[in-house]
Amino acid sequence: MRRLRRFFDLSGQQRWLLLKTLSLLAVVRLGLWVLPFRIVLRLVETLRRKGLPRKTPSCSSVAEVIWAVKTTSRYVPEATCLTQALTAHCLLGRLGHPAKLEIGVARGKDGALEAHAWVEVAGETLIGSLPDLTRFSKFPPLDAKMQRF
């Protein structure tokens, strides 16, 4: 009940952003469960490039988008770093904010391969920040990969 009250205490724009983010996050999560990654990536890139319709009253800031992704990810089962990064990347792109999606791999202490995804804006990691992020070897830029699929 308290969460619902807090939701209705938000501005209309913030409520709309949360609902939009929750919808996209759920679609991305579902897509990652049932579709090949390249198809999910292509769909996210298509949505990201569409941009906002001209009649949108005001754009959300980068901080608001990150807040919305982090907030709604608590309500989507297994909203992993990849799910959150793809969602944030898509929303930021639609709003005209330059964002860079990064995916990297590293060897864990036990030798197992670990993967991680994050989003950077102006060189700052906003989603998926880890204290040892530099240990991950980044994949080539995904925009270049999109050309091959």
Phi and psi in radians as a Rosetta constraint file:
Dihedral C 1 N 2 CA 2 C 2 CIRCULARHARMONIC -1.125 0.35
Dihedral N 2 CA 2 C 2 N 3 CIRCULARHARMONIC -0.702 0.35
Dihedral C 2 N 3 CA 3 C 3 CIRCULARHARMONIC -1.128 0.35
Dihedral N 3 CA 3 C 3 N 4 CIRCULARHARMONIC -0.695 0.35
Dihedral C 3 N 4 CA 4 C 4 CIRCULARHARMONIC -1.122 0.35
Dihedral N 4 CA 4 C 4 N 5 CIRCULARHARMONIC -0.711 0.35
Dihedral C 4 N 5 CA 5 C 5 CIRCULARHARMONIC -1.119 0.35
Dihedral N 5 CA 5 C 5 N 6 CIRCULARHARMONIC -0.748 0.35
Dihedral C 5 N 6 CA 6 C 6 CIRCULARHARMONIC -1.121 0.35
Dihedral N 6 CA 6 C 6 N 7 CIRCULARHARMONIC -0.651 0.35
Dihedral C 6 N 7 CA 7 C 7 CIRCULARHARMONIC -1.055 0.35
Dihedral N 7 CA 7 C 7 N 8 CIRCULARHARMONIC -0.777 0.35
Dihedral C 7 N 8 CA 8 C 8 CIRCULARHARMONIC -1.345 0.35
Dihedral N 8 CA 8 C 8 N 9 CIRCULARHARMONIC -0.229 0.35
Dihedral C 8 N 9 CA 9 C 9 CIRCULARHARMONIC -1.375 0.35
Dihedral N 9 CA 9 C 9 N 10 CIRCULARHARMONIC -0.284 0.35
Dihedral C 9 N 10 CA 10 C 10 CIRCULARHARMONIC -1.258 0.35
Dihedral N 10 CA 10 C 10 N 11 CIRCULARHARMONIC 2.827 0.35
Dihedral C 10 N 11 CA 11 C 11 CIRCULARHARMONIC -1.213 0.35
Dihedral N 11 CA 11 C 11 N 12 CIRCULARHARMONIC 2.820 0.35
Dihedral C 11 N 12 CA 12 C 12 CIRCULARHARMONIC -1.021 0.35
Dihedral N 12 CA 12 C 12 N 13 CIRCULARHARMONIC -0.690 0.35
Dihedral C 12 N 13 CA 13 C 13 CIRCULARHARMONIC -1.139 0.35
Dihedral N 13 CA 13 C 13 N 14 CIRCULARHARMONIC -0.708 0.35
Dihedral C 13 N 14 CA 14 C 14 CIRCULARHARMONIC -1.191 0.35
Dihedral N 14 CA 14 C 14 N 15 CIRCULARHARMONIC -0.698 0.35
Dihedral C 14 N 15 CA 15 C 15 CIRCULARHARMONIC -1.079 0.35
Dihedral N 15 CA 15 C 15 N 16 CIRCULARHARMONIC -0.766 0.35
Dihedral C 15 N 16 CA 16 C 16 CIRCULARHARMONIC -1.091 0.35
Dihedral N 16 CA 16 C 16 N 17 CIRCULARHARMONIC -0.743 0.35
Dihedral C 16 N 17 CA 17 C 17 CIRCULARHARMONIC -1.086 0.35
Dihedral N 17 CA 17 C 17 N 18 CIRCULARHARMONIC -0.745 0.35
Dihedral C 17 N 18 CA 18 C 18 CIRCULARHARMONIC -1.103 0.35
Dihedral N 18 CA 18 C 18 N 19 CIRCULARHARMONIC -0.755 0.35
Dihedral C 18 N 19 CA 19 C 19 CIRCULARHARMONIC -1.145 0.35
Dihedral N 19 CA 19 C 19 N 20 CIRCULARHARMONIC -0.741 0.35
Dihedral C 19 N 20 CA 20 C 20 CIRCULARHARMONIC -1.094 0.35
Dihedral N 20 CA 20 C 20 N 21 CIRCULARHARMONIC -0.760 0.35
Dihedral C 20 N 21 CA 21 C 21 CIRCULARHARMONIC -1.163 0.35
Dihedral N 21 CA 21 C 21 N 22 CIRCULARHARMONIC -0.765 0.35
Dihedral C 21 N 22 CA 22 C 22 CIRCULARHARMONIC -1.057 0.35
Dihedral N 22 CA 22 C 22 N 23 CIRCULARHARMONIC -0.745 0.35
Dihedral C 22 N 23 CA 23 C 23 CIRCULARHARMONIC -1.083 0.35
Dihedral N 23 CA 23 C 23 N 24 CIRCULARHARMONIC -0.858 0.35
Dihedral C 23 N 24 CA 24 C 24 CIRCULARHARMONIC -1.136 0.35
Dihedral N 24 CA 24 C 24 N 25 CIRCULARHARMONIC -0.729 0.35
Dihedral C 24 N 25 CA 25 C 25 CIRCULARHARMONIC -1.051 0.35
Dihedral N 25 CA 25 C 25 N 26 CIRCULARHARMONIC -0.752 0.35
Dihedral C 25 N 26 CA 26 C 26 CIRCULARHARMONIC -1.156 0.35
Dihedral N 26 CA 26 C 26 N 27 CIRCULARHARMONIC -0.702 0.35
Dihedral C 26 N 27 CA 27 C 27 CIRCULARHARMONIC -1.151 0.35
Dihedral N 27 CA 27 C 27 N 28 CIRCULARHARMONIC -0.747 0.35
Dihedral C 27 N 28 CA 28 C 28 CIRCULARHARMONIC -1.108 0.35
Dihedral N 28 CA 28 C 28 N 29 CIRCULARHARMONIC -0.785 0.35
Dihedral C 28 N 29 CA 29 C 29 CIRCULARHARMONIC -1.059 0.35
Dihedral N 29 CA 29 C 29 N 30 CIRCULARHARMONIC -0.822 0.35
Dihedral C 29 N 30 CA 30 C 30 CIRCULARHARMONIC -1.079 0.35
Dihedral N 30 CA 30 C 30 N 31 CIRCULARHARMONIC -0.752 0.35
Dihedral C 30 N 31 CA 31 C 31 CIRCULARHARMONIC -1.048 0.35
Dihedral N 31 CA 31 C 31 N 32 CIRCULARHARMONIC -0.717 0.35
Dihedral C 31 N 32 CA 32 C 32 CIRCULARHARMONIC -1.176 0.35
Dihedral N 32 CA 32 C 32 N 33 CIRCULARHARMONIC -0.469 0.35
Dihedral C 32 N 33 CA 33 C 33 CIRCULARHARMONIC -1.308 0.35
Dihedral N 33 CA 33 C 33 N 34 CIRCULARHARMONIC -0.648 0.35
Dihedral C 33 N 34 CA 34 C 34 CIRCULARHARMONIC -1.987 0.35
Dihedral N 34 CA 34 C 34 N 35 CIRCULARHARMONIC -0.211 0.35
Dihedral C 34 N 35 CA 35 C 35 CIRCULARHARMONIC -2.080 0.35
Dihedral N 35 CA 35 C 35 N 36 CIRCULARHARMONIC 2.733 0.35
Dihedral C 35 N 36 CA 36 C 36 CIRCULARHARMONIC -1.104 0.35
Dihedral N 36 CA 36 C 36 N 37 CIRCULARHARMONIC 2.579 0.35
Dihedral C 36 N 37 CA 37 C 37 CIRCULARHARMONIC -0.982 0.35
Dihedral N 37 CA 37 C 37 N 38 CIRCULARHARMONIC -0.722 0.35
Dihedral C 37 N 38 CA 38 C 38 CIRCULARHARMONIC -1.076 0.35
Dihedral N 38 CA 38 C 38 N 39 CIRCULARHARMONIC -0.576 0.35
Dihedral C 38 N 39 CA 39 C 39 CIRCULARHARMONIC -1.267 0.35
Dihedral N 39 CA 39 C 39 N 40 CIRCULARHARMONIC -0.737 0.35
Dihedral C 39 N 40 CA 40 C 40 CIRCULARHARMONIC -1.072 0.35
Dihedral N 40 CA 40 C 40 N 41 CIRCULARHARMONIC -0.769 0.35
Dihedral C 40 N 41 CA 41 C 41 CIRCULARHARMONIC -1.078 0.35
Dihedral N 41 CA 41 C 41 N 42 CIRCULARHARMONIC -0.739 0.35
Dihedral C 41 N 42 CA 42 C 42 CIRCULARHARMONIC -1.106 0.35
Dihedral N 42 CA 42 C 42 N 43 CIRCULARHARMONIC -0.740 0.35
Dihedral C 42 N 43 CA 43 C 43 CIRCULARHARMONIC -1.118 0.35
Dihedral N 43 CA 43 C 43 N 44 CIRCULARHARMONIC -0.749 0.35
Dihedral C 43 N 44 CA 44 C 44 CIRCULARHARMONIC -1.104 0.35
Dihedral N 44 CA 44 C 44 N 45 CIRCULARHARMONIC -0.751 0.35
Dihedral C 44 N 45 CA 45 C 45 CIRCULARHARMONIC -1.106 0.35
Dihedral N 45 CA 45 C 45 N 46 CIRCULARHARMONIC -0.687 0.35
Dihedral C 45 N 46 CA 46 C 46 CIRCULARHARMONIC -1.112 0.35
Dihedral N 46 CA 46 C 46 N 47 CIRCULARHARMONIC -0.805 0.35
Dihedral C 46 N 47 CA 47 C 47 CIRCULARHARMONIC -1.102 0.35
Dihedral N 47 CA 47 C 47 N 48 CIRCULARHARMONIC -0.715 0.35
Dihedral C 47 N 48 CA 48 C 48 CIRCULARHARMONIC -1.093 0.35
Dihedral N 48 CA 48 C 48 N 49 CIRCULARHARMONIC -0.688 0.35
Dihedral C 48 N 49 CA 49 C 49 CIRCULARHARMONIC -1.352 0.35
Dihedral N 49 CA 49 C 49 N 50 CIRCULARHARMONIC -0.295 0.35
Dihedral C 49 N 50 CA 50 C 50 CIRCULARHARMONIC -1.136 0.35
Dihedral N 50 CA 50 C 50 N 51 CIRCULARHARMONIC -0.597 0.35
Dihedral C 50 N 51 CA 51 C 51 CIRCULARHARMONIC 1.271 0.35
Dihedral N 51 CA 51 C 51 N 52 CIRCULARHARMONIC 3.098 0.35
Dihedral C 51 N 52 CA 52 C 52 CIRCULARHARMONIC -1.386 0.35
Dihedral N 52 CA 52 C 52 N 53 CIRCULARHARMONIC 2.548 0.35
Dihedral C 52 N 53 CA 53 C 53 CIRCULARHARMONIC -1.160 0.35
Dihedral N 53 CA 53 C 53 N 54 CIRCULARHARMONIC 2.696 0.35
Dihedral C 53 N 54 CA 54 C 54 CIRCULARHARMONIC -1.058 0.35
Dihedral N 54 CA 54 C 54 N 55 CIRCULARHARMONIC -0.475 0.35
Dihedral C 54 N 55 CA 55 C 55 CIRCULARHARMONIC -1.504 0.35
Dihedral N 55 CA 55 C 55 N 56 CIRCULARHARMONIC 0.109 0.35
Dihedral C 55 N 56 CA 56 C 56 CIRCULARHARMONIC -1.150 0.35
Dihedral N 56 CA 56 C 56 N 57 CIRCULARHARMONIC 2.211 0.35
Dihedral C 56 N 57 CA 57 C 57 CIRCULARHARMONIC -1.098 0.35
Dihedral N 57 CA 57 C 57 N 58 CIRCULARHARMONIC -0.783 0.35
Dihedral C 57 N 58 CA 58 C 58 CIRCULARHARMONIC -2.758 0.35
Dihedral N 58 CA 58 C 58 N 59 CIRCULARHARMONIC 2.598 0.35
Dihedral C 58 N 59 CA 59 C 59 CIRCULARHARMONIC -1.484 0.35
Dihedral N 59 CA 59 C 59 N 60 CIRCULARHARMONIC 2.595 0.35
Dihedral C 59 N 60 CA 60 C 60 CIRCULARHARMONIC -1.459 0.35
Dihedral N 60 CA 60 C 60 N 61 CIRCULARHARMONIC 2.629 0.35
Dihedral C 60 N 61 CA 61 C 61 CIRCULARHARMONIC -1.381 0.35
Dihedral N 61 CA 61 C 61 N 62 CIRCULARHARMONIC 2.919 0.35
Dihedral C 61 N 62 CA 62 C 62 CIRCULARHARMONIC -1.018 0.35
Dihedral N 62 CA 62 C 62 N 63 CIRCULARHARMONIC -0.776 0.35
Dihedral C 62 N 63 CA 63 C 63 CIRCULARHARMONIC -1.079 0.35
Dihedral N 63 CA 63 C 63 N 64 CIRCULARHARMONIC -0.668 0.35
Dihedral C 63 N 64 CA 64 C 64 CIRCULARHARMONIC -1.172 0.35
Dihedral N 64 CA 64 C 64 N 65 CIRCULARHARMONIC -0.694 0.35
Dihedral C 64 N 65 CA 65 C 65 CIRCULARHARMONIC -1.127 0.35
Dihedral N 65 CA 65 C 65 N 66 CIRCULARHARMONIC -0.776 0.35
Dihedral C 65 N 66 CA 66 C 66 CIRCULARHARMONIC -1.106 0.35
Dihedral N 66 CA 66 C 66 N 67 CIRCULARHARMONIC -0.742 0.35
Dihedral C 66 N 67 CA 67 C 67 CIRCULARHARMONIC -1.026 0.35
Dihedral N 67 CA 67 C 67 N 68 CIRCULARHARMONIC -0.782 0.35
Dihedral C 67 N 68 CA 68 C 68 CIRCULARHARMONIC -1.121 0.35
Dihedral N 68 CA 68 C 68 N 69 CIRCULARHARMONIC -0.731 0.35
Dihedral C 68 N 69 CA 69 C 69 CIRCULARHARMONIC -1.143 0.35
Dihedral N 69 CA 69 C 69 N 70 CIRCULARHARMONIC -0.805 0.35
Dihedral C 69 N 70 CA 70 C 70 CIRCULARHARMONIC -1.136 0.35
Dihedral N 70 CA 70 C 70 N 71 CIRCULARHARMONIC -0.668 0.35
Dihedral C 70 N 71 CA 71 C 71 CIRCULARHARMONIC -1.188 0.35
Dihedral N 71 CA 71 C 71 N 72 CIRCULARHARMONIC -0.862 0.35
Dihedral C 71 N 72 CA 72 C 72 CIRCULARHARMONIC -1.287 0.35
Dihedral N 72 CA 72 C 72 N 73 CIRCULARHARMONIC -0.410 0.35
Dihedral C 72 N 73 CA 73 C 73 CIRCULARHARMONIC -1.141 0.35
Dihedral N 73 CA 73 C 73 N 74 CIRCULARHARMONIC -0.325 0.35
Dihedral C 73 N 74 CA 74 C 74 CIRCULARHARMONIC -1.234 0.35
Dihedral N 74 CA 74 C 74 N 75 CIRCULARHARMONIC -0.312 0.35
Dihedral C 74 N 75 CA 75 C 75 CIRCULARHARMONIC -1.872 0.35
Dihedral N 75 CA 75 C 75 N 76 CIRCULARHARMONIC 0.013 0.35
Dihedral C 75 N 76 CA 76 C 76 CIRCULARHARMONIC -1.953 0.35
Dihedral N 76 CA 76 C 76 N 77 CIRCULARHARMONIC 2.121 0.35
Dihedral C 76 N 77 CA 77 C 77 CIRCULARHARMONIC -1.015 0.35
Dihedral N 77 CA 77 C 77 N 78 CIRCULARHARMONIC 2.362 0.35
Dihedral C 77 N 78 CA 78 C 78 CIRCULARHARMONIC 0.921 0.35
Dihedral N 78 CA 78 C 78 N 79 CIRCULARHARMONIC 0.739 0.35
Dihedral C 78 N 79 CA 79 C 79 CIRCULARHARMONIC -1.338 0.35
Dihedral N 79 CA 79 C 79 N 80 CIRCULARHARMONIC 1.447 0.35
Dihedral C 79 N 80 CA 80 C 80 CIRCULARHARMONIC -1.234 0.35
Dihedral N 80 CA 80 C 80 N 81 CIRCULARHARMONIC 3.106 0.35
Dihedral C 80 N 81 CA 81 C 81 CIRCULARHARMONIC -1.032 0.35
Dihedral N 81 CA 81 C 81 N 82 CIRCULARHARMONIC -0.642 0.35
Dihedral C 81 N 82 CA 82 C 82 CIRCULARHARMONIC -1.163 0.35
Dihedral N 82 CA 82 C 82 N 83 CIRCULARHARMONIC -0.773 0.35
Dihedral C 82 N 83 CA 83 C 83 CIRCULARHARMONIC -1.043 0.35
Dihedral N 83 CA 83 C 83 N 84 CIRCULARHARMONIC -0.830 0.35
Dihedral C 83 N 84 CA 84 C 84 CIRCULARHARMONIC -1.151 0.35
Dihedral N 84 CA 84 C 84 N 85 CIRCULARHARMONIC -0.728 0.35
Dihedral C 84 N 85 CA 85 C 85 CIRCULARHARMONIC -1.151 0.35
Dihedral N 85 CA 85 C 85 N 86 CIRCULARHARMONIC -0.762 0.35
Dihedral C 85 N 86 CA 86 C 86 CIRCULARHARMONIC -1.097 0.35
Dihedral N 86 CA 86 C 86 N 87 CIRCULARHARMONIC -0.719 0.35
Dihedral C 86 N 87 CA 87 C 87 CIRCULARHARMONIC -1.151 0.35
Dihedral N 87 CA 87 C 87 N 88 CIRCULARHARMONIC -0.837 0.35
Dihedral C 87 N 88 CA 88 C 88 CIRCULARHARMONIC -1.093 0.35
Dihedral N 88 CA 88 C 88 N 89 CIRCULARHARMONIC -0.754 0.35
Dihedral C 88 N 89 CA 89 C 89 CIRCULARHARMONIC -1.042 0.35
Dihedral N 89 CA 89 C 89 N 90 CIRCULARHARMONIC -0.763 0.35
Dihedral C 89 N 90 CA 90 C 90 CIRCULARHARMONIC -1.124 0.35
Dihedral N 90 CA 90 C 90 N 91 CIRCULARHARMONIC -0.884 0.35
Dihedral C 90 N 91 CA 91 C 91 CIRCULARHARMONIC -1.112 0.35
Dihedral N 91 CA 91 C 91 N 92 CIRCULARHARMONIC -0.763 0.35
Dihedral C 91 N 92 CA 92 C 92 CIRCULARHARMONIC -1.095 0.35
Dihedral N 92 CA 92 C 92 N 93 CIRCULARHARMONIC -0.718 0.35
Dihedral C 92 N 93 CA 93 C 93 CIRCULARHARMONIC -1.122 0.35
Dihedral N 93 CA 93 C 93 N 94 CIRCULARHARMONIC -0.719 0.35
Dihedral C 93 N 94 CA 94 C 94 CIRCULARHARMONIC -1.103 0.35
Dihedral N 94 CA 94 C 94 N 95 CIRCULARHARMONIC -0.565 0.35
Dihedral C 94 N 95 CA 95 C 95 CIRCULARHARMONIC -1.533 0.35
Dihedral N 95 CA 95 C 95 N 96 CIRCULARHARMONIC 0.022 0.35
Dihedral C 95 N 96 CA 96 C 96 CIRCULARHARMONIC 1.493 0.35
Dihedral N 96 CA 96 C 96 N 97 CIRCULARHARMONIC 0.216 0.35
Dihedral C 96 N 97 CA 97 C 97 CIRCULARHARMONIC -1.606 0.35
Dihedral N 97 CA 97 C 97 N 98 CIRCULARHARMONIC 2.263 0.35
Dihedral C 97 N 98 CA 98 C 98 CIRCULARHARMONIC -1.235 0.35
Dihedral N 98 CA 98 C 98 N 99 CIRCULARHARMONIC 2.149 0.35
Dihedral C 98 N 99 CA 99 C 99 CIRCULARHARMONIC -2.403 0.35
Dihedral N 99 CA 99 C 99 N 100 CIRCULARHARMONIC 2.553 0.35
Dihedral C 99 N 100 CA 100 C 100 CIRCULARHARMONIC -2.071 0.35
Dihedral N 100 CA 100 C 100 N 101 CIRCULARHARMONIC 2.101 0.35
Dihedral C 100 N 101 CA 101 C 101 CIRCULARHARMONIC -1.496 0.35
Dihedral N 101 CA 101 C 101 N 102 CIRCULARHARMONIC 2.207 0.35
Dihedral C 101 N 102 CA 102 C 102 CIRCULARHARMONIC -2.128 0.35
Dihedral N 102 CA 102 C 102 N 103 CIRCULARHARMONIC 2.426 0.35
Dihedral C 102 N 103 CA 103 C 103 CIRCULARHARMONIC -2.301 0.35
Dihedral N 103 CA 103 C 103 N 104 CIRCULARHARMONIC 2.328 0.35
Dihedral C 103 N 104 CA 104 C 104 CIRCULARHARMONIC -2.449 0.35
Dihedral N 104 CA 104 C 104 N 105 CIRCULARHARMONIC 2.891 0.35
Dihedral C 104 N 105 CA 105 C 105 CIRCULARHARMONIC -2.271 0.35
Dihedral N 105 CA 105 C 105 N 106 CIRCULARHARMONIC 2.674 0.35
Dihedral C 105 N 106 CA 106 C 106 CIRCULARHARMONIC -2.689 0.35
Dihedral N 106 CA 106 C 106 N 107 CIRCULARHARMONIC 2.811 0.35
Dihedral C 106 N 107 CA 107 C 107 CIRCULARHARMONIC -1.539 0.35
Dihedral N 107 CA 107 C 107 N 108 CIRCULARHARMONIC 2.316 0.35
Dihedral C 107 N 108 CA 108 C 108 CIRCULARHARMONIC -1.370 0.35
Dihedral N 108 CA 108 C 108 N 109 CIRCULARHARMONIC 3.083 0.35
Dihedral C 108 N 109 CA 109 C 109 CIRCULARHARMONIC -1.086 0.35
Dihedral N 109 CA 109 C 109 N 110 CIRCULARHARMONIC -0.536 0.35
Dihedral C 109 N 110 CA 110 C 110 CIRCULARHARMONIC -1.558 0.35
Dihedral N 110 CA 110 C 110 N 111 CIRCULARHARMONIC 0.094 0.35
Dihedral C 110 N 111 CA 111 C 111 CIRCULARHARMONIC 1.579 0.35
Dihedral N 111 CA 111 C 111 N 112 CIRCULARHARMONIC -0.115 0.35
Dihedral C 111 N 112 CA 112 C 112 CIRCULARHARMONIC -1.289 0.35
Dihedral N 112 CA 112 C 112 N 113 CIRCULARHARMONIC 2.610 0.35
Dihedral C 112 N 113 CA 113 C 113 CIRCULARHARMONIC -1.359 0.35
Dihedral N 113 CA 113 C 113 N 114 CIRCULARHARMONIC 2.287 0.35
Dihedral C 113 N 114 CA 114 C 114 CIRCULARHARMONIC -2.093 0.35
Dihedral N 114 CA 114 C 114 N 115 CIRCULARHARMONIC 2.480 0.35
Dihedral C 114 N 115 CA 115 C 115 CIRCULARHARMONIC -2.110 0.35
Dihedral N 115 CA 115 C 115 N 116 CIRCULARHARMONIC 2.663 0.35
Dihedral C 115 N 116 CA 116 C 116 CIRCULARHARMONIC -2.637 0.35
Dihedral N 116 CA 116 C 116 N 117 CIRCULARHARMONIC 2.570 0.35
Dihedral C 116 N 117 CA 117 C 117 CIRCULARHARMONIC -2.193 0.35
Dihedral N 117 CA 117 C 117 N 118 CIRCULARHARMONIC 2.525 0.35
Dihedral C 117 N 118 CA 118 C 118 CIRCULARHARMONIC -2.666 0.35
Dihedral N 118 CA 118 C 118 N 119 CIRCULARHARMONIC 2.902 0.35
Dihedral C 118 N 119 CA 119 C 119 CIRCULARHARMONIC -2.141 0.35
Dihedral N 119 CA 119 C 119 N 120 CIRCULARHARMONIC 2.319 0.35
Dihedral C 119 N 120 CA 120 C 120 CIRCULARHARMONIC -2.031 0.35
Dihedral N 120 CA 120 C 120 N 121 CIRCULARHARMONIC 2.480 0.35
Dihedral C 120 N 121 CA 121 C 121 CIRCULARHARMONIC -2.280 0.35
Dihedral N 121 CA 121 C 121 N 122 CIRCULARHARMONIC 2.133 0.35
Dihedral C 121 N 122 CA 122 C 122 CIRCULARHARMONIC 0.944 0.35
Dihedral N 122 CA 122 C 122 N 123 CIRCULARHARMONIC 0.700 0.35
Dihedral C 122 N 123 CA 123 C 123 CIRCULARHARMONIC 1.379 0.35
Dihedral N 123 CA 123 C 123 N 124 CIRCULARHARMONIC -0.021 0.35
Dihedral C 123 N 124 CA 124 C 124 CIRCULARHARMONIC -1.817 0.35
Dihedral N 124 CA 124 C 124 N 125 CIRCULARHARMONIC 2.285 0.35
Dihedral C 124 N 125 CA 125 C 125 CIRCULARHARMONIC -1.397 0.35
Dihedral N 125 CA 125 C 125 N 126 CIRCULARHARMONIC 2.093 0.35
Dihedral C 125 N 126 CA 126 C 126 CIRCULARHARMONIC -1.857 0.35
Dihedral N 126 CA 126 C 126 N 127 CIRCULARHARMONIC -0.569 0.35
Dihedral C 126 N 127 CA 127 C 127 CIRCULARHARMONIC -2.188 0.35
Dihedral N 127 CA 127 C 127 N 128 CIRCULARHARMONIC 2.298 0.35
Dihedral C 127 N 128 CA 128 C 128 CIRCULARHARMONIC 1.531 0.35
Dihedral N 128 CA 128 C 128 N 129 CIRCULARHARMONIC 0.366 0.35
Dihedral C 128 N 129 CA 129 C 129 CIRCULARHARMONIC -1.187 0.35
Dihedral N 129 CA 129 C 129 N 130 CIRCULARHARMONIC 2.336 0.35
Dihedral C 129 N 130 CA 130 C 130 CIRCULARHARMONIC -2.298 0.35
Dihedral N 130 CA 130 C 130 N 131 CIRCULARHARMONIC 2.662 0.35
Dihedral C 130 N 131 CA 131 C 131 CIRCULARHARMONIC -1.118 0.35
Dihedral N 131 CA 131 C 131 N 132 CIRCULARHARMONIC -0.512 0.35
Dihedral C 131 N 132 CA 132 C 132 CIRCULARHARMONIC -2.018 0.35
Dihedral N 132 CA 132 C 132 N 133 CIRCULARHARMONIC 0.742 0.35
Dihedral C 132 N 133 CA 133 C 133 CIRCULARHARMONIC -1.089 0.35
Dihedral N 133 CA 133 C 133 N 134 CIRCULARHARMONIC -0.477 0.35
Dihedral C 133 N 134 CA 134 C 134 CIRCULARHARMONIC -1.191 0.35
Dihedral N 134 CA 134 C 134 N 135 CIRCULARHARMONIC -0.286 0.35
Dihedral C 134 N 135 CA 135 C 135 CIRCULARHARMONIC -1.302 0.35
Dihedral N 135 CA 135 C 135 N 136 CIRCULARHARMONIC -0.229 0.35
Dihedral C 135 N 136 CA 136 C 136 CIRCULARHARMONIC -1.477 0.35
Dihedral N 136 CA 136 C 136 N 137 CIRCULARHARMONIC 2.290 0.35
Dihedral C 136 N 137 CA 137 C 137 CIRCULARHARMONIC -1.477 0.35
Dihedral N 137 CA 137 C 137 N 138 CIRCULARHARMONIC 2.115 0.35
Dihedral C 137 N 138 CA 138 C 138 CIRCULARHARMONIC -1.326 0.35
Dihedral N 138 CA 138 C 138 N 139 CIRCULARHARMONIC 2.506 0.35
Dihedral C 138 N 139 CA 139 C 139 CIRCULARHARMONIC -1.267 0.35
Dihedral N 139 CA 139 C 139 N 140 CIRCULARHARMONIC 2.805 0.35
Dihedral C 139 N 140 CA 140 C 140 CIRCULARHARMONIC -1.036 0.35
Dihedral N 140 CA 140 C 140 N 141 CIRCULARHARMONIC 2.757 0.35
Dihedral C 140 N 141 CA 141 C 141 CIRCULARHARMONIC -0.907 0.35
Dihedral N 141 CA 141 C 141 N 142 CIRCULARHARMONIC 2.365 0.35
Dihedral C 141 N 142 CA 142 C 142 CIRCULARHARMONIC -1.222 0.35
Dihedral N 142 CA 142 C 142 N 143 CIRCULARHARMONIC -0.440 0.35
Dihedral C 142 N 143 CA 143 C 143 CIRCULARHARMONIC -1.069 0.35
Dihedral N 143 CA 143 C 143 N 144 CIRCULARHARMONIC -0.686 0.35
Dihedral C 143 N 144 CA 144 C 144 CIRCULARHARMONIC -1.173 0.35
Dihedral N 144 CA 144 C 144 N 145 CIRCULARHARMONIC -0.659 0.35
Dihedral C 144 N 145 CA 145 C 145 CIRCULARHARMONIC -1.110 0.35
Dihedral N 145 CA 145 C 145 N 146 CIRCULARHARMONIC -0.644 0.35
Dihedral C 145 N 146 CA 146 C 146 CIRCULARHARMONIC -1.045 0.35
Dihedral N 146 CA 146 C 146 N 147 CIRCULARHARMONIC -0.547 0.35
Dihedral C 146 N 147 CA 147 C 147 CIRCULARHARMONIC -1.115 0.35
Dihedral N 147 CA 147 C 147 N 148 CIRCULARHARMONIC -0.522 0.35
Dihedral C 147 N 148 CA 148 C 148 CIRCULARHARMONIC -1.464 0.35
Dihedral N 148 CA 148 C 148 N 149 CIRCULARHARMONIC -0.328 0.35
